[in-house]
């Protein structure tokens, strides 16, 4: 890893961890709360690009698997990777990679702006994470897939707001030439 990429990855890892310390909002009807950490995953993809975003998020998940209480609510340990939130967690590195790829493509083709990046985050971040989260609920919580997918609607308002903030941050950092 280059020094700048390593330093930025470490900062982004810290940001994701801090976002996990912010209290989640429980939803009584689904065993998955609303968390801020998925905004950190989106930011990792945008700021670090596909390669370093993916590596950073995988590193984050490895630390969580080792038992560090860095997930929302102070959770950690291998058991979370087979529980109701597993689908969301498995989606994180994929989303970071795809968002990083889209960001790099948009910048290379001079199509990087608020709207195009926001669409990329909605499709490759929000929809991907929520869809794989529903699949995880179907498998781990034995919730019918159609019901799990419908429950994802509860996450959309917050996810849309988080994606708007992530895009706003990315646009500012891009203007200052701080994206990798």
N, C-alpha and C positions, 0 to 999 in steps of 0.2 A: 504494500500500500504506500502511496505517496504520502508525504508528511501532511499536506493540506487535507487530503482525503481522510487520513487517519484521525486528525484533530477534529474535523467536521463530523465524522462518524461518531466519535466519542461524545461530542456535544449533543448530537441528535439522539444518541442512546440515552443520555442523561435527561433530555427533554421528554422522551417517551416514558421513562421511569417516573419523572415528576408528574406527568399527566396521569399516571396510574395512582398517584397519591391523592389526587383530587377526588373527593367522595363521589361515588356513583349514585344514580337515581334508580332505585328498584322499581320494577313493574310487577305488580302482584300476580298477574296472569301468566307470566313467562319467567323461567328461572334464569334469565339473563338481564342484567341491569343496563341502563344507558351509561356509557363511559366516555371519557375524553380521549383515551389512549388511541382510538382509531384515527383521530386527527393527527396524532404524532406519526402514525404509520404512513398516512398520506404525505405529510411533510417530509418524511424520510425519503420517499420515492422522488418527490419534486426536487428537494435540495441536493440529495446525494446521487441521484441518477439510478439507473437500473442495477448496476453492479454493486455499488457500495450501499445503496438502499436495501437491497436484498440481503447482503452480508450483515449489515447492522441489525436488521430485524430478526434474522436467524440467530445472531448472537444474543439478542434480547430474549428470544424464546428459549435458548439454551440456558441462560441464566435463570429464567423462570422455572425451567424443568429441573434444574439443580436444587431448587427449593428456595431461592431468594424471593422474598415477598414483594415483588416488583409489579405484579399485575394489579389491576384495579381492586380495591378492597383489601390490599395487602396479601393477596394470594400468591402462591407459588407451589412448586412441587410437580412431579410427573402426573399425578392424578388429574390435574386440570386438563391434560391432553386427551383424556377419555371421558370427560364430563360434558355437561350441556353447552359449555362455551368453547369446546374443542374446535368446532367448525369455523368459528370466527378466528381463533388463533392460527389454525392452519392456513386461513386465507390471508393473514397479514403479510408474510413474505412474498406471496404471489402478487398481492395488490401493490406492494412497494416496488417490485420488479416492473410490473406493467405500467404503473404510474411513472416510474423513472424512464422507461422506454418511450412512453408517450411524450413526456416533457422534453427528452432529448430530440425526438423527432420534430416536435413543434418548434423548438429553438433552431434546429438545423434548417428547417424549411421556412423559417421566418413567419411562422403562423402562431407564435407564442403570444397570447394575449389573455385577458381575464376570461372571456367567454369560452375560447377553445380549451383552455386548461381546466376550467370549471366543468365542462362537459366530460373531459377525460377523467377527472376525479369522481364525478358522479357515476360514470359507467364502470371504470376500472377500480374504483375504490369503494364507494358506497354500495352499488349494486352487487359487486363481486363479494364483498365481505358479508353483506346481509344474506345473499343467496347461499353461500357456503355455510354461513351460520345456521340457516334454516335446515340445511342438509345435516349438519351436526346435531341439531335438536331432534331431527327425525331419527338419527341413529342412536345417539346417547340417551336422549330422554324418551325415546320411542313415541314421539309426538307425530301424528300424521303430517306428511310433507305439506299438504295443502294448508293445514292449520298453521304450521310453522312459517310458511311463506306469508300468510295473511298477517301473522303477528309482527312480521318485519316492518309493516306499515307504521307501527308505533315508533320505530327508530328513525324514520325518514325525516321528520321536521328537524330533529337535532343533527342528523347526519348532513342535511343540506346546509344548515348554519355552520357546522364545523368545516365543511368543504369550502364554503365561501371565505371563511377566515384563513384557511390554508392557502387558497388561491391568492388572497390579498397579500399575505406574507410572501408568497413565491414571486409575485409581480414586483414587489419592492426589492426583494433580494436579487432578482434578475436585473433590474435597473442598476443596481450597485455592483453587478458582476460578481455576486457571491454564491451563485449556484455552481455546483461542480460540473 
